[in-house]
Amino acid sequence: MDGFSDLNLFALVARHRNLAAAARELGVTPPSISKRLAQLEQRLGVRLVNRTTRRVSLTAEGEIYLANGSRILDDLAELEQLVTQSRAEPAGLLRVNASFGFGRAHIAPAISRFSERFPSMKIQLHLTDRPVSLQEEGFDLGIRFGEVPDARINARLLLKNQRVVCASPAYVKRHGAPQMPHDLTRHACLVLRENESAYGTWHFSRGKKSETVKVDGPLSSNDGSAVLKWALDGRGVAVRSAWEIAGHLRRGELVPLLADWTLPNADIHAIYLERHRLSAKLRTFIEFLGDELRESVQAT
C-alpha cells in the first residue's frame, strides 16, 4: 500500500509541477513532500524529478513512472468503482472549477445543498476569471459556456442558455432601439473584456446570414456583474447570458434588443476527463448540479 501512496503523491506533484501547490492540496508542508519524494527516489534507486526553487520537472525515469503509474491508478479507481457501485451514498473528493459570476451565483449554492444531502462528499470549488486546463490543474470537473472546444473532452449539457442583447427601458427611450446589428455602432455599448477574445466584437446570425459588429462605448470591464449594473443604470447596450438577466427581463428592468438575431451558443456544460464509466461521486454530482441549475435559474 505504501507503493500506491507514493504513486499518488508523485502523480500529484507531477500534475502541479510545484511542491508548495501539492502540499497545499494535501494539507501538509512542502518539506514533508520533498522528504517523501526523496524517500521514493531512494527506494527506486533513480531520480524522478529535477527540483528548482519554484518548479519541478520530470526526469526521463519520472516520465516513465508517471505514464505507467497513471494507468495503474486508473485501473485501481475503476476497480474501486466496480466494488462500490451499489453504495447508496457517494463519497470522496471532487475538485470543481467555474467562473466567478456563475460560480458565485449558482455553483456555490448548489454545492452547499449537495453537501447537505451527501455529507460523505468533500468538494473543493475553485473560481477563476478564465477557463483552466482540467488535466494540468488537477480538476475533476469544469463548468463551461458555449461550444465544447475539444472533442477529446467529455461534456454533459447542464442547462440551455443563450446570450441576449439588452438595455434598460430608459436607455431605449433616450436613444431608440437598434433595428439591425450594424446600428450598434451608433450606440454606447458596454464592452466586456475577458479571456482572449477580441474585445467589443459581437457576432450575430439570422438564418444563413451572419454579421460581425465592432462595438464601442465609454464603459468597459473584465467583470460581467459590473457590465450588468451599468446596463441596469441606463449607461448603454450590453450582451449578457439569459441565466443572469432572466429576472430583470421579467420585471421590465431590461428589454431585449435585436430579438430576431442570435449570438454564439452559450449553453452550460459540465466537462470532465474520466475516460470510462463515470465514478459514482462524479455522476451523482453532475446529475444533481443539472437539476439544481434548471430549478435555480428558472426561479431567478
Secondary structure, DSSP 4 states (H G I P E B T S, - for coil): -HHHHHHHHHHHHHHHT-HHHHHHHHTS-HHHHHHHHHHHHHHHTS--EEE-SS-EEE-HHHHHHHHHHHHHHHHHHHHHHHHHTT-SS--EEEEEEEEHHHIIIIIHHHHHHHHHH-TTEEEEEEEESS---HHHHT-SEEEEESS-S-TTSEEEEEE---EEEEE-HHHHHHH---SSGGGGGGS-B-EE--TTSPTTEEEEEETTEEEEEE---S-EES-HHHHHHHHHTTS-BEEEEHHHHHHHHHTTSSEEESTTSB-S---EEEEE---SSPPHHHHHHHHHHHHHHHHHHHH-
